[in-house]
Amino acid sequence: MWEALCEVGPGLRPSERTVAVPDVYGRRHHLRVEEGFIGEVDGKHYLPVGLIGVDEAKRLALVELPHESDGGTNRLWVWRENLHRIEAPGAGAEP
């Protein structure tokens, strides 16, 4: 599972947060999510995303947001270094 770097702000309810996910063009794509949905690693916030593809030569990744952003975007290109891989519990275990 993958997470994309994001900025976090207040939501409309106390349990909700607004996140802004930056793309490679400098635009920020905003969406509201529950507070517990956002991960944190080394003081940085991350939003779970689906990894669609990677362009290693350009250091880019095409990701799918958990739901449509306020601008109608579902997928966007992000810098590869702005992704963080998380392992599901038991994902590395041998059967």
Beta strands, then each sheet from edge to edge (+ up, - down):
strand 1: 2-10
strand 2: 16-22
strand 3: 28-34
strand 4: 39-41
strand 5: 44-55
strand 6: 60-64
strand 7: 75-79
strand 8: 83-85
sheet 1: 3+ 2- 1+ 5- 4+
sheet 2: 3+ 2- 1+ 8-
sheet 3: 3+ 2- 1+ 5- 6+ 7-
end
